[in-house]
């Protein structure tokens, strides 16, 4: 009898050992799946999606190799001077969709994508106003668009067009500054501002990794299909405190025609878009420092459009316009937030028309 219990106990111990051994190996199999197989599937999904996007959403304009980068430029209309549209810090040429066709009715107008954004390929050069203005000038020459130019810059893009005007005064006929980024408020930067930039860089680099693994593409695909729970959860988990910013940007994108939404989703499914955002933010302190040496806009006819609502409103619009230069005409867009070209695109068009209708005499 005692021998039988010993045998039974031995079998039970063997079964327990087998169960433990099975669980042990299953754990490592699942761990290998999560750490190796799942990311590999994500990378393959991302590459397949990128090839599909290239067929579905070809560039609207031409691609030009300048300054070691392949950049996209889209031109419309006829006439002189040429109007150049410069987007904000992480925006593409599509942000001007409500403006460019209207300007094309009376002028030659071009929009383009900085490296990594829109249809342009990724770049590694510094994203400072001086370097970006020089690249823009080279791109305009390579694409056959000679000066003089009227340059329209939104937000961070205003720093680029101001630098362009300072570097190429004889080719600059006028500027339109659309709710420009104000570098004087960041020089010298406070501890809070430096922390904000570091946080933005971390989020952009995290987005770059998630896009490489196909997570961004999958989330945007679910969102386009009307399934909001998983994308919102991923946004909260990956962005943390930055989730609100992403949601506000999504709200701005919805102001564009619905047929453009899949194209924008395609662009932001690529790691290069997040890489470009990180590069711009990493170079923001250098950009602010550069602008301290850019002179006021003396002799440059300038239209200044400022947001009339939202938390980015300037406390003293008239004083700000006076500091920029003596030939600055101020318009406060009462119905617009930061993205005036989406809220009241007719104001941007009118500002360009006002510069064209006056006698234009580049410096």
C-alpha positions as CSV (number, residue, x, y, z in Angstrom):
1,X,0.0,0.0,0.0
2,X,2.8,2.4,0.9
3,X,4.6,1.5,-2.4
4,X,1.4,2.4,-4.3
5,X,1.3,5.9,-2.7
6,X,4.9,6.4,-3.5
7,X,4.2,5.6,-7.2
8,X,1.2,7.9,-7.2
9,X,3.1,10.7,-5.6
10,X,5.9,10.3,-8.0
11,X,3.5,10.5,-11.0
12,X,2.0,13.7,-9.5
13,X,5.4,15.2,-9.1
14,X,6.3,14.3,-12.6
15,X,3.0,15.9,-13.9
16,X,3.7,19.1,-11.9
17,X,7.2,19.2,-13.3
18,X,5.8,18.8,-16.8
19,X,3.3,21.6,-16.3
20,X,6.0,23.9,-14.9
21,X,8.3,23.0,-17.7
22,X,5.5,23.6,-20.3
23,X,4.7,27.0,-18.7
24,X,8.4,27.9,-18.6
25,X,8.9,27.2,-22.3
26,X,5.5,28.8,-23.2
27,X,6.6,31.9,-21.5
28,X,9.8,32.2,-23.4
29,X,8.0,31.3,-26.7
30,X,5.6,34.2,-26.1
31,X,8.4,36.4,-25.1
32,X,10.3,35.6,-28.3
33,X,7.0,36.3,-30.3
34,X,6.6,39.6,-28.6
35,X,10.2,40.7,-28.9
36,X,11.1,39.3,-32.3
37,X,8.2,38.0,-34.4
38,X,5.7,40.8,-33.7
39,X,8.2,43.6,-34.4
40,X,9.3,41.9,-37.6
41,X,5.7,41.5,-38.7
42,X,5.2,45.2,-38.0
43,X,8.3,46.2,-40.0
44,X,7.1,44.1,-43.0
45,X,3.6,45.7,-42.6
46,X,5.1,49.1,-42.7
47,X,7.2,48.4,-45.8
48,X,4.2,47.0,-47.6
49,X,2.1,50.0,-46.6
50,X,4.8,52.4,-47.8
51,X,4.9,50.8,-51.2
52,X,1.1,50.9,-51.5
53,X,1.1,54.6,-50.5
54,X,3.6,55.4,-53.2
55,X,1.2,54.0,-55.8
56,X,-2.0,55.5,-54.3
57,X,-0.7,59.0,-53.5
58,X,2.0,60.1,-56.0
59,X,3.5,63.6,-55.6
60,X,1.4,66.5,-56.7
61,X,4.5,68.2,-58.1
62,X,8.0,67.5,-59.0
63,X,11.0,66.1,-57.1
64,X,14.3,68.0,-57.2
65,X,17.7,67.0,-55.9
66,X,19.2,70.0,-54.1
67,X,21.7,70.5,-51.2
68,X,22.0,66.7,-50.9
69,X,18.2,66.3,-50.4
70,X,15.3,65.2,-52.6
71,X,12.6,67.8,-52.2
72,X,9.0,68.0,-53.5
73,X,7.7,71.3,-55.0
74,X,4.2,71.9,-56.4
75,X,3.7,74.9,-58.7
76,X,0.4,76.4,-60.0
77,X,-0.7,79.5,-61.9
78,X,1.2,82.1,-64.0
79,X,2.7,85.5,-63.6
80,X,5.3,87.4,-61.6
81,X,6.4,87.8,-58.9
82,X,6.4,84.1,-57.8
83,X,4.6,83.5,-54.5
84,X,6.3,81.0,-52.2
85,X,4.4,79.2,-49.5
86,X,6.5,78.1,-46.4
87,X,4.7,75.7,-44.0
88,X,5.0,75.5,-40.2
89,X,7.4,73.4,-38.2
90,X,6.0,69.9,-38.9
91,X,3.5,70.8,-41.7
92,X,3.7,70.0,-45.4
93,X,2.6,71.7,-48.6
94,X,-0.9,70.2,-48.1
95,X,-1.4,72.8,-45.3
96,X,-1.8,75.4,-48.1
97,X,-4.5,73.5,-50.0
98,X,-7.1,76.2,-49.2
99,X,-4.8,79.0,-50.2
100,X,-2.7,77.9,-53.2
101,X,-5.5,77.3,-55.8
102,X,-7.0,80.8,-55.0
103,X,-3.6,82.6,-55.4
104,X,-3.0,80.6,-58.6
105,X,-5.9,82.5,-60.1
106,X,-3.8,85.7,-60.3
107,X,-0.1,84.6,-59.7
108,X,2.5,81.9,-60.0
109,X,2.5,80.2,-56.6
110,X,4.6,77.3,-55.3
111,X,4.5,75.2,-52.2
112,X,7.0,72.6,-51.1
113,X,8.0,70.1,-48.5
114,X,11.0,70.4,-46.3
115,X,13.1,67.3,-45.9
116,X,11.2,64.4,-44.3
117,X,7.8,66.1,-44.6
118,X,5.1,65.4,-47.2
119,X,6.6,63.8,-50.3
120,X,10.2,64.9,-49.7
121,X,12.7,62.4,-48.6
122,X,14.4,62.4,-45.2
123,X,17.4,64.6,-44.7
124,X,20.2,64.9,-42.1
125,X,21.2,68.6,-42.4
126,X,20.4,71.1,-39.6
127,X,16.9,72.5,-39.6
128,X,17.8,76.1,-38.8
129,X,16.4,79.2,-40.7
130,X,19.7,80.0,-42.3
131,X,20.2,76.5,-43.7
132,X,16.6,76.1,-44.7
133,X,16.5,79.5,-46.4
134,X,19.6,78.7,-48.5
135,X,18.1,75.3,-49.5
136,X,14.8,77.0,-50.5
137,X,16.7,79.4,-52.7
138,X,18.5,76.6,-54.3
139,X,15.3,74.7,-54.8
140,X,13.6,77.7,-56.5
141,X,16.5,78.0,-58.9
142,X,16.6,74.3,-59.7
143,X,12.9,74.2,-60.4
144,X,13.1,77.2,-62.8
145,X,11.5,79.8,-60.6
146,X,13.4,83.1,-60.7
147,X,12.8,86.0,-58.4
148,X,11.5,88.4,-57.3
149,X,9.5,86.4,-54.7
150,X,6.7,87.1,-52.3
151,X,7.2,84.7,-49.5
152,X,4.4,83.5,-47.2
153,X,5.5,81.9,-43.9
154,X,3.3,80.3,-41.3
155,X,4.5,79.9,-37.7
156,X,8.1,78.5,-37.8
157,X,8.0,79.1,-41.6
158,X,8.0,82.8,-40.9
159,X,11.5,82.6,-39.5
160,X,12.7,81.0,-42.8
161,X,11.1,83.7,-45.0
162,X,12.5,86.5,-42.8
163,X,15.9,84.9,-43.1
164,X,15.5,84.5,-46.8
165,X,14.6,88.2,-47.1
166,X,17.7,89.2,-45.1
167,X,20.0,86.9,-47.2
168,X,18.5,87.6,-50.6
169,X,17.1,91.1,-50.4
170,X,17.3,91.8,-54.1
171,X,15.1,88.8,-54.8
172,X,12.5,89.5,-52.1
173,X,9.5,91.6,-53.2
174,X,7.4,91.2,-50.0
175,X,6.5,89.0,-47.1
176,X,3.3,87.6,-45.6
177,X,3.8,86.4,-42.0
178,X,1.0,84.2,-40.9
179,X,0.8,84.1,-37.1
180,X,4.6,83.8,-36.9
181,X,6.6,82.0,-34.2
182,X,8.0,84.7,-32.0
183,X,11.7,83.9,-31.2
184,X,12.1,86.8,-28.9
185,X,9.9,85.0,-26.4
186,X,12.3,82.1,-26.4
187,X,15.6,84.1,-26.0
188,X,16.9,83.3,-23.5
189,X,14.9,80.2,-23.1
190,X,13.4,79.5,-19.7
191,X,13.8,76.1,-17.9
192,X,10.2,75.3,-18.7
193,X,10.7,76.1,-22.4
194,X,13.8,73.9,-22.6
195,X,11.9,71.1,-20.9
196,X,9.1,71.5,-23.4
197,X,11.5,71.1,-26.3
198,X,13.2,68.1,-24.8
199,X,9.8,66.5,-24.2
200,X,8.8,67.2,-27.8
201,X,12.0,65.6,-29.1
202,X,11.3,62.5,-27.0
203,X,7.8,62.2,-28.3
204,X,9.0,62.6,-31.9
205,X,11.7,60.0,-31.6
206,X,9.1,57.6,-30.0
207,X,6.8,58.3,-32.9
208,X,9.6,57.5,-35.3
209,X,10.2,54.1,-33.7
210,X,6.4,53.3,-33.6
211,X,6.1,54.3,-37.3
212,X,9.0,52.0,-38.1
213,X,7.1,49.1,-36.5
214,X,3.9,49.9,-38.3
215,X,2.1,50.9,-35.1
216,X,1.3,54.4,-36.4
217,X,0.0,53.1,-39.7
218,X,-2.2,50.5,-38.0
219,X,-3.6,53.1,-35.6
220,X,-4.4,55.6,-38.4
221,X,-6.0,52.8,-40.4
222,X,-8.3,51.9,-37.5
223,X,-9.1,55.6,-37.0
224,X,-10.0,56.0,-40.7
225,X,-12.3,52.9,-40.4
226,X,-14.2,54.6,-37.6
227,X,-12.6,52.5,-34.7
228,X,-11.4,55.1,-32.2
229,X,-10.7,53.2,-29.0
230,X,-7.4,51.6,-29.9
231,X,-5.9,54.7,-31.7
232,X,-6.9,56.8,-28.7
233,X,-5.4,54.4,-26.3
234,X,-2.1,54.2,-28.3
235,X,-2.0,58.0,-28.5
236,X,-2.4,58.2,-24.7
237,X,0.2,55.5,-24.0
238,X,2.8,56.8,-26.5
239,X,2.3,60.6,-26.2
240,X,1.3,61.0,-22.5
241,X,1.1,64.7,-21.8
242,X,1.5,65.3,-25.6
243,X,-1.8,63.6,-26.5
244,X,-3.7,66.8,-26.3
245,X,-1.4,68.4,-28.9
246,X,-1.9,65.5,-31.3
247,X,-5.7,65.8,-30.9
248,X,-5.6,69.5,-31.6
249,X,-3.5,69.0,-34.7
250,X,-6.0,66.3,-35.8
251,X,-8.7,68.9,-35.4
252,X,-6.8,71.3,-37.7
253,X,-6.4,68.6,-40.3
254,X,-10.1,68.1,-40.4
255,X,-10.5,71.6,-41.8
256,X,-8.9,70.4,-45.0
257,X,-10.9,68.7,-47.7
258,X,-11.9,65.1,-46.7
259,X,-10.1,63.6,-49.7
260,X,-6.8,64.9,-48.4
261,X,-7.1,63.1,-45.0
262,X,-5.8,59.7,-46.3
263,X,-2.8,61.4,-47.9
264,X,-1.8,63.2,-44.7
265,X,-2.3,59.9,-42.8
266,X,0.0,58.3,-45.3
267,X,2.7,60.9,-44.8
268,X,2.5,60.6,-41.0
269,X,2.7,56.8,-41.2
270,X,6.3,57.2,-42.3
271,X,9.2,57.3,-39.8
272,X,10.8,60.2,-41.7
273,X,8.0,62.6,-40.7
274,X,8.7,62.1,-37.0
275,X,12.4,62.2,-37.7
276,X,11.9,65.6,-39.4
277,X,9.9,66.9,-36.4
278,X,12.6,65.8,-34.0
279,X,15.3,67.5,-36.1
280,X,13.3,70.8,-36.2
281,X,12.8,70.7,-32.4
282,X,16.4,69.7,-31.6
283,X,17.6,72.7,-33.7
284,X,15.0,75.1,-32.2
285,X,17.4,76.7,-29.7
286,X,19.9,77.4,-32.5
287,X,17.1,78.7,-34.7
288,X,16.0,81.2,-32.0
289,X,19.6,82.3,-31.5
290,X,20.0,82.9,-35.2
291,X,17.0,85.1,-35.4
292,X,18.5,87.4,-32.8
293,X,20.9,88.5,-35.6
294,X,18.3,88.9,-38.3
295,X,17.6,92.7,-38.8
296,X,14.2,94.3,-38.7
297,X,12.2,94.3,-42.0
298,X,13.3,97.7,-43.2
299,X,12.4,98.3,-46.9
300,X,10.5,95.0,-47.2
301,X,6.7,95.4,-47.7
302,X,5.2,93.0,-45.2
303,X,1.7,91.8,-44.4
304,X,1.4,90.5,-40.8
305,X,-1.6,88.3,-39.9
306,X,-2.1,87.4,-36.2
307,X,-4.6,85.0,-34.7
308,X,-7.6,86.7,-33.1
309,X,-8.6,83.8,-30.8
310,X,-6.9,81.0,-28.9
311,X,-4.2,80.9,-26.3
312,X,-1.5,81.9,-28.8
313,X,-2.9,85.4,-29.2
314,X,-0.3,88.2,-29.1
315,X,-1.0,90.6,-26.2
316,X,0.1,93.7,-28.1
317,X,-0.4,93.2,-31.9
318,X,0.3,96.8,-32.9
319,X,3.5,97.1,-30.9
320,X,4.7,93.7,-32.3
321,X,4.1,94.9,-35.9
322,X,6.0,98.1,-35.2
323,X,9.0,96.2,-33.9
324,X,9.1,94.0,-37.0
325,X,9.6,97.0,-39.3
326,X,8.2,100.3,-40.6
327,X,6.5,98.7,-43.7
328,X,4.4,96.2,-41.8
329,X,0.6,96.1,-42.3
330,X,-1.2,94.4,-39.5
331,X,-4.4,92.3,-39.8
332,X,-5.8,90.5,-36.7
333,X,-7.8,87.5,-37.9
334,X,-10.7,87.6,-35.5
335,X,-12.1,84.3,-36.6
336,X,-8.9,82.4,-36.6
337,X,-6.6,80.5,-34.3
338,X,-3.0,79.7,-35.1
339,X,-3.8,78.1,-38.4
340,X,-5.2,81.2,-40.2
341,X,-4.7,79.6,-43.6
342,X,-7.3,77.0,-42.6
343,X,-9.7,79.1,-40.6
344,X,-9.7,82.2,-42.9
345,X,-7.7,81.4,-46.0
346,X,-9.2,84.4,-47.8
347,X,-7.1,86.7,-45.5
348,X,-3.9,85.1,-46.7
349,X,-5.0,85.4,-50.3
350,X,-6.0,89.0,-49.8
351,X,-2.6,89.8,-48.2
352,X,-0.8,88.3,-51.2
353,X,-3.0,90.2,-53.6
354,X,-2.3,93.5,-51.7
355,X,1.5,93.0,-52.1
356,X,1.1,92.2,-55.8
357,X,-1.1,95.2,-56.5
358,X,1.3,97.7,-55.1
359,X,4.5,98.8,-56.9
360,X,7.0,96.1,-56.0
361,X,10.6,97.2,-55.8
362,X,12.9,94.6,-54.4
363,X,15.8,95.9,-52.4
